[in-house]
Amino acid sequence: MVVNSDLGATLRFSPEVLAQQLLQGGDVRKAAVMMRLAEMGPMAEPAIPALIEVLKGQSNYLRGYAVIALRKIGFAAIDAVIDVLEDENAQVRYRAAKVLGLIGHNRAVPALTKILTDSDALVQHAAYMALRHIHSPDAQQALKKYFFATQVE
């Protein structure tokens, strides 16, 4: 694969500069920038707001890359991703729940528990799967409550 020199130069910048790159260029360029941010892991924390905007965007293709980058950033992204669970777009809530499950931290359990009753079945399923990936007593308790509540209905 040949990468043009302009793109190659862009990918050597700081997280702040890379975050600015998410506001311009085509989808391929943005995807490459997000993969570079993912490689940076927690050091890419300054790019979280820009990644959240991509997660809220219209492109499912780019949302997938935002999920990867946010997951690699990890704990520092949790609060920003939790806020996205309130978005009006079910696809955005679905992706946010997926990110939280991939990060797998107990901090996300209350927010994921809340969306187990989301109006969208895919969001509910994503929350359920995310809670299954969080190995904590709180997550297990939330799943038990959900299971028993759905059995009664």
N, C-alpha and C positions, 0 to 999 in steps of 0.2 A: 504494500500500500504506500502510495506517495502522499506525503503531507506537504502542503505548500509551506514555504518558509515563513509567511506571515502567521499562519496558524501555529506552527512550531514555536515561533517567538512568543506568541501570546501565552502559550501553555507554560512558560517559564516564570510568569509573573506571580506576585503575591496574591493571597486570597481576595483581598480588597479589589485589586485590579481585575482578577478573574470574575468577581461578582459583577463588576461593571460590564464585562464582556457578555454577560447573559442578557443584557438589554439591547444588544445589537447583533447583527449577522444572522445567518441562516440556521436552520435546525441542526445541521451537521456540526457546525462550529460550536453551537451551544452545547450539544451532546459531548463533544470533545472537552470543552471547558469543564463540564460537570464531572466527567471521568477524571480529569486532573484534580478537581476538588476532592473527589472520593479518594484518590491516591494520597492526598495530604492528610486525610483523616481528621482528628480533632484540631489540627492546626488550621483547618479551613473554617473554623467557627465564625470569622467575620463575614463569611458568605451566606450564612443562614438566612437572613432576610431576602436576599435575591433568590435563593433556592425555594423558599416558601412561595414567592411570587410565581416561579415556574410551576410549582406544585398546584397552584390555583389557576394556572393558565389553561388554554383550550386544547393544547396538544397532548394527547395521551402518550405519544412517543417521548416527548420531553419530560412529562411527569414521571415516567419510568426512570429516567436518568436522575431526576431530582430525588426520587426514593433511594436510589443507590448512594448518592452523595450524602444525603441526610443520615442514612443508616451508618455510613462510615464515620461521619462526624461524631455520632453517638450521643452521649449524655447531654452535651451542651445544646443539642437540637430539640430535646424533649419538650420544653415549655412552648417553644414556637410551634411545634407540630401539634401539640395538644390544642392550642388556639385554633388550628385549622379544622379541628373536628366540629366546629360550629359553622363551617361554611355551608352555604345553601346548596351547593353542587354535591350530589351524592358521590360522584366519581372522585372528587377531591377528598371527601370524608373517608371514602374507601382507601385511597392511597395513604392518607395520614394514619389511619389505623394500621395499615400494613407496615409503615415505617416504624411505628411504636412497637409493634410486635418484633420486628427485626432488631431493634435496639435492645428490647427485652429487659427494660428496667422497671422496677416496682413503682417508680414515680408515676407511671402512666396508668396504673390500675384503676384509680377512681374515674378517670375520663373514659377509659375503655369500657368500664362497667356501665357508665351512663349511656353509651351508644349501643349497648346490647339491645336496646329497645328502639333503635332508630327506625324511621319510617321506611327506609330502604333495606331490603333483605340482604343485599350484597354488603352493605355497611355493617349490618348485624353480624354477618358471617365473618367479615374481616376482624371485627372486634373480638369475636369468639376465638378465632385462630390466633390473634395477637395475645390474648390472655393465656392461651395454651402454651405460647412460647416464653412466657414470663414465669420463671420457676421460683415462685414465692408463695408463702402461705396466703397472702392477700389475694393473689390471682386465683389460687385454687378455691378459696372461699367464694369469690365472685362467681366462678364457674359453677360451683355447687348450687348457689342461690339461683342462678339463672336456670340451671337444669331442672331444679325442683319447681320453680315458678312456671316453666313451660310445660311441665308434666301435668300440672293441675288444670291448665286451660283446656 
